[in-house]
């Protein structure tokens, strides 16, 4: 009886707080873009997992075709849930929101045209990390304020001088366009999107189920620098090839996609290890319906990543600290633009 009453209350809260959906959508529809050239793992999967967990929106991974998308920098692939053409046929009114992670291919005329079309239709456009470069390439950021990964600042200023690039916030809203700072901003920014689409109670409940902190916009990207000690750590790890390791990130049926993404991502940034998704031959479907393909076996694997509930990046950073020491963990956190890079 109590369980049914709580379920009814949750449904009522969802109904009362859900943001407006486009005509024809029962709930807000979110398309997360991916690209067959390669897509940043956490940028792609973290927003997908968090939005799907909310239960308040429909979210689909959309690519140029249905070919599995390579994740980077780890080794694994994700199956798109729709191509842009099939998505357009199924949803001629367009999505309510498009999320653009960092992709290996910044300039793609067909993708840029599709993004401009969705923007004209009124879709909210969101970039994660250097997905902002994809938006800038499409001409969607000219005359706007925006942010991206700290390390791309010089490139951004030179190539897209019409954009007012900011360094003082985890995410920046300018009209119907939102951009975020580096990789780790994907988690708080995704929670903020849940808040906007479905309301504060749904966001708080989603964060609680996933073990995540409340999102904060506070950030100073100017503090992130590749200082000489970091360079020394990177060079030492890269050159000590006899110590390099393979890390298995096992993904079975119903695996935790948020934890999976950060583990595959982080261990592959140490310059001492490369992380591999390990799945059944047909792939593994996550708790939120995302199919990941990996190797079926990983001979010579030195470590097994742990998939746990909670703030995923600090958990992964803690494991890397235990394995390789604080300097390597700080170097990984720097790449992810996470405050753990300043830990003593």
N, C-alpha and C positions, 0 to 999 in steps of 0.2 A: 504494500500500500504506500509506504513512505517513498519507495523507489519510483513508483508511478507518479506520485505527486511531484517529486523532484524533476522527473523527466518532463512533466507538463509545464512546470515553472520554467525550465530551461528553454523549452520550445517557445513559451510566451515571451521570454526575454529576447530570444533571437528575432522573433517576429516584430517586436516593438522597437528594437534598436538597429535592425539591418538598414544599411544605407540604400539609396535609390538604385534600382537596377534598370538597365536599358529596356526598351519595349521588347517584349517577347521573352525576357529572362525572368524566371521565377526568383532567382537570386543573382547577385552580382557575378558576372562572368569575367574571369581573369585569364589572359593568355600570357604565358612565360615563354619568351623566345629562346631558341637554341639554334646552333649552327653546325653543320657537318664538318666544318673546318676545325672545330674544337670549342668548347665552352667551359668557363671556369666553374669548378665543381660546386663550391659553397654558394657562389652568386646565383646559381641555377636552383639548387636543391633546397637551400634554407628557406627562401620565400615560398617555394612549393609546399614544403612540409608544414610550415607554420600556418599558411592560409588554409590548407586542406584540413589541418587539425582544428581550426576554428569551427568547422561545420556550418559556417555562415555564407560561404562563397563556393562557386564552382571554379576549379582551376585546371588548366590544361597546359602541357608542354607542347609548343608548336614550333616546327622547323620548316625548312624549305621543302623537305620531303620526309619520308618515313624511315630513312636510313638511320641506324643507331648513331648517336652523337658521341664522339670521343670527349671524355672529361679531361680536364687538365688542372693541375700538373700531375695528378695520379693517373693510374692505368685502369680504365673502366669505361663503360659506355652506357648511355641512357636511351631507351626507346622513346621517340616522340609519340605523343598521343594524338597528334593531328599534323598534317601539313598545312601550310598557309592556304593552299587552294581548298582543301577539304574543310578547313575551319571556316573559310568564307562561305562555302556552300551551305554548311550546317548553321551558320550564324550570319546571315546576310546583313543584319542590323549592326554587326560588329561587337567587339567586347566592351565591357565597361572599363577595363584597365589592361594595359600591356606592360609587362615587366621585362626589362632588357638587361641581362647579365653581360659581363665582359666576354667577348668572343674573339677568337683568333683572327677572324676576318672582320676588320672594322668597316671597310667600304664594300657595300653590296647594293648596287642600284635598285634591284628588285625589292630587297628588304626595306631600303630607305623609302621607296615609294609606298610600300604597304604601311609603314609607320606613319608617314604623312597623311595617308588616307584615314587611318584610325584617329589621328589627332584632329583632323578636320571634322570627323563625325562626333567628336566630343569625348573620346576615350581619355581617361587619365593615363599618362605615359610616365613610367618610372624606370630609372636606370639604377643598377647596382654596381658600385665600384666603377671600373673603367668601361662599363656599358654606356657611360656618359659619352665616350668617344664615338660610339655608334650613333647616338642621338645627334651629336655635333656634326658628324659626317652627313646625316640626313637633313641638316639645316634646321633642326628643331630647337636649338639652343641659342641661336643668334639673338642678341638683345636681351637675354635672360641671365639671371643668376643661376649658378650651378656649382657642383662639386664633383670630385672623383677621387681616385687613389692618389695619395700624396706623391708617389714616385713619378707620376706622369705629368706633373705640373708644368715643367719647362716645355714639354711637347705640346701640351694644351694651349699654353699662352702663345706659342709661336704659330701653331696651325689654325687655331680658332680664336683670333683676337677679339671678335665681336661678342664673345661670351664673357660675362663677369664671373670669373672663376673664384670661388670662395674656399677658405681653409678653416673656417671657424665653426663648423656645425657637422654633426653626424649625417644629417640629411638637410636638403634645401628644397623648399617648395617655391615655385614661381608659376602662378596660375595653375594650369592643369598638368604641369610637369614637375616631377620630383626627381632629384638626383641624390645619390648617397656617396659617402666617403668609401674607403677601401673595404676589402672583403668582409671583415668582421661586422661592418655596419649592416650587413644583410639581415642579421637576426633582429636587432632593435627596430630597424626600419620596417621589417615585415610585420612586427607586432603593432607598430604605429599604423600600418595600412589596415590591419584587422580592426583597430580602434576606429578608423575613419569609415570603414565599410560596414561594420557591425556594431559599433558602440563600445564604450568602456567596459561594461560587465563581461562581454564576450571576449575582449582582449585579455582581461585579467584572468578569466577562467582558462583561456588557451595557454597563457604563460604559466599558470599554476600546473596544468597537466603536463607541460613539457619541462617544468623545473627551471624556467627562465626568469631573469630579473625584469622588472618594469623597464620599458624603453626610455632612454634619455637622449636628448639631442645634443647635449654638451660634448664638445670635442675641439681639439686644437691640432690640426694636421701639421702645423708648422713645427711642432715638437718632434716629428718623426723624421729622422735623418740616418743615412747610411754612414755612420761615423767610423773612424779607423778601427776601433776594436771589433765592430761588426764585420768589417771587411776582412780582418785577420781571421775571425772565426769562420767566415764563409770560405776563404781560401784554404784554410787548414782542413776543413771538412771535405772540400772538393778534391784536394790533392791526396788525401789519405785514402786512396781507392781500395787498399787492402782491408779497410774497415767498413766498406759500404755494405749495406744490408737491404734485404727485401722484407717488407712488412705486409702481412696478409690482413685484409679487411674483409672478413667473412660476412656475406649477406645471404641469409636464408629467407624462407617465406615469412612475410610480415616484419622484416627487419626495420630498425629505426632509421629512417632516411636522413634525419637531421644529424644524428651522431655519425652515421656512415659518411656523410659529405665532409664533415670537418676532419675526421680521421684520415680519409683518403687524401684530402688536401694538405693537412699540416705535416704529416710524416714525409710527404714528397717535397717539402720545402727545406728540409734540414741540410741538404747537400751531403748527407751521410746515408740516406735511405731513400727508397722509392716504394710507394704503397701501391698495392694491386688489389682490385676488387676480386674476391673469390666467390663464385656463384655456381649453382647447378648449370648444366650445359644449356638449358633453355632460359637461363636467367633467373632472377629472383624478383618477386613483387613486394614492394615495401608496404608498410602498414597503411600508407595513403595511396596505394595503387600505382606507384612508379616502378617500372621495370628496369632493372640494372643488369647488364651483361658483364661478365668478367672471365677470368681464367678458371678452369675447374680444379686445377691443382697448382700449387706454387712450390716447386722443388727448391730447397735451399732457403726457404723463408726463415728469417732469424727471429721475427717477432709476430705476435698476433695482436692487432689493435682491439681495444675494448670499446664496445658500443654501450653507452650508459645514458640514462636520463639525467638532465641537468644542463647547465650552461656548457655547451659543447666545446668551445674553444679553450676556456680555462682548464677543463678536464684533460683535453688533449695536450695542452702546454705542460700540464703537470706530469703527464706520462713521458713527454720528451725530455723534460728536466731530469727525471729519474734515470732515463736511458743514456742521455748524452751530455747532461750538465746544463746549467743556467745560461751560459753564453749562446749555445745553439737554440735553446728555447726562446730566448729574447730575439734572436735573428728570425725565427719563424714568426713570432708575434709581430715583429716589425713589418714583415711582408704582408701580414693580414691586417695591418693597421689597428692592432689591438693594444690596449694599455699595458698588457703584460710585458711588452717590450721594455718598459721602464722599471720593471721589478729588479731589486738589487740582487 
